[in-house]
């Protein structure tokens, strides 16, 4: 038994019917298009993560600069 009660022979028959209906050339094209779509999606996710990381670093730097400015301001008022 295979996936959810479907045997390997049933899967092979379905695959053969699909190849006969669409042809190998069209299936190859569909596979290439699907691969490009997945690659594009992964690239977009990666770019989004890099943007978030960059934003977090910039926010941290900004808060550190504000803290330093506040500390200098306190020191100036004490003097």
C-alpha positions in Angstrom: 0.0 0.0 0.0 1.2 3.5 -0.8 -0.2 6.9 -0.1 -3.6 6.7 1.6 -4.5 3.3 0.1 -3.2 4.0 -3.4 -0.8 1.4 -4.7 2.3 2.1 -6.7 0.7 0.6 -9.7 -2.2 3.0 -9.5 0.2 5.9 -9.3 2.1 4.7 -12.3 -1.1 4.3 -14.3 -2.2 7.9 -13.4 1.3 9.2 -14.3 1.2 7.4 -17.7 -2.2 8.9 -18.5 -0.9 12.3 -17.6 2.1 11.9 -19.9 -0.2 10.7 -22.7 -2.5 13.6 -22.3 0.0 16.4 -22.0 3.1 15.0 -23.5 6.6 15.2 -22.1 7.5 18.5 -23.7 4.6 20.3 -22.1 5.2 18.6 -18.7 8.8 19.7 -18.9 7.7 23.3 -19.6 5.3 23.2 -16.7 8.0 21.8 -14.4 10.4 24.6 -15.4 7.8 27.2 -14.8 7.0 25.7 -11.4 10.7 25.6 -10.5 11.1 29.3 -11.5 8.1 30.2 -9.4 9.5 28.4 -6.4 12.9 30.1 -6.9 11.3 33.5 -7.2 9.3 32.9 -4.0 12.5 31.8 -2.1 14.3 34.9 -3.3 11.5 37.2 -2.2 11.4 35.6 1.2 15.1 35.9 1.6 15.1 39.6 0.6 12.2 40.2 3.0 14.2 38.6 5.9 17.3 40.7 4.9 15.2 43.9 5.0 13.8 43.0 8.4 17.2 42.4 9.7 18.5 45.6 8.3 15.6 47.5 9.8 16.2 45.9 13.2 19.9 46.9 13.1 19.0 50.5 12.2 16.5 50.7 15.0 19.0 49.3 17.5 21.6 51.8 16.3 19.1 54.7 16.5 18.1 53.7 20.1 21.7 53.5 21.1 22.4 56.9 19.6 19.3 58.3 21.5 20.5 56.8 24.7 24.0 58.3 24.2 22.5 61.7 23.5 20.3 61.5 26.6 23.3 60.5 28.8 25.4 63.4 27.4 22.5 65.8 28.0 22.3 64.7 31.6 26.1 65.1 32.0 25.9 68.6 30.6 23.1 69.6 33.0 25.1 68.3 36.0 28.2 70.3 35.0 
